[in-house]
């Protein structure tokens, strides 16, 4: 009986979640791993205002690189473009290009 009830609940509730964007939306404020395919200009992370926790969520950025970015910003001022990002210790042109898909300057 329980299985039948569960099947019915799933049959009616799951499609309702897909059709209702408010119910299907991700919770606000959660830090999740970023995905470049779903990243939009609306959700880009401001690299100059980001915390270490937010930077670590970017693929290719670990705790040390996040701290290096924050140290660079503190000592040199805001990062203005992808080229300037390569001046951060441990970040080369390839990684800067990858990061640029997730951040705004």
Protein Blocks (a to p, Z undefined) as FASTA:
>chain_A
ZZmmmmmmmmmmmmmmmmmmklmpccehiacdddfklpcfklpccfklpcfklmmmpghi
afklmmmmmmmmmmnopafbfklmmmpghiafklmmmmmmmpcZZ
